């Protein structure tokens, strides 16, 4: 019996000793982790990036460049896309807030409804950066975009170089997107004097639900039935332009009526070279996304980010950082889109015979 007790005591002592050694070894193991690694883990900033959609080519570029720059700055990004559904975006944003991200960056699908997300984020102590599209009637902390009224001006002015009078059409963007109103405002400002004098007659002026090319196509197809005498079409972006041009092509008018666009999508650049689209507005995505990531990290750290403007969203003058858009047509395609590497030379001129392509620098 006594031997059994001694054996038990010895077993307990050995087990205790092993546990002590294990704990001490664990402590030493933690002590050997590089200090920099510990600091990175503790201070790593998490950005919640909520995109309204990834349907258009440009938003994929925005996402990729934003994540790239954020990672370079030591931040991680949780990306969610709502597939053009404001309700889904609301749920996704709430999820990011529950994850306790350090900063929320939003491309709003619905400029008005997204204001509720700002309220919920602020209630959780999270700041919000409105990316490219302004969140309306909210106390959003920061806005980054391009000079959006100028986008409309560039579109209209370029078409005026080709057609100075006649029947004009305006194919707008989504009525839920604040930028759509700004693009229209810029375009209307550019043609207003000629409208007053009667040199220009605006025969169609409407928004396009969700910026959908198929809706732009159907609207243009219907318009051509009732009013085939059209001289110029200001399409708010390349997606709507593609729908418009499809309708023109079916009516035998493709390449005969100047059409604007925006976003410098590859298909649009190819149409410009072909001659079925007149121009696009190039908004360099990399500088926008990189700057947004930098501003987001600064906000998350409690620093004061640099701004160069203020834009009223119906409630406050939102501190803003605005970049300059660039008009692109056939003449400066090489010096802009190709030179910047936005699209490869071979893809932009894919449909042009080799001996007819411009010399590649």
Beta strands, then each sheet from edge to edge (+ up, - down):
strand 1: 46-51
strand 2: 76-81
strand 3: 103-107
strand 4: 127-131
strand 5: 142-146
strand 6: 166-171
strand 7: 200-206
strand 8: 232-235
strand 9: 258-259
strand 10: 279-282
strand 11: 309-312
strand 12: 317-323
strand 13: 326-329
sheet 1: 2+ 1+ 3+ 4+ 5+ 12+ 11-
sheet 2: 7+ 6+ 8+ 9+
sheet 3: 10+ 13-
end
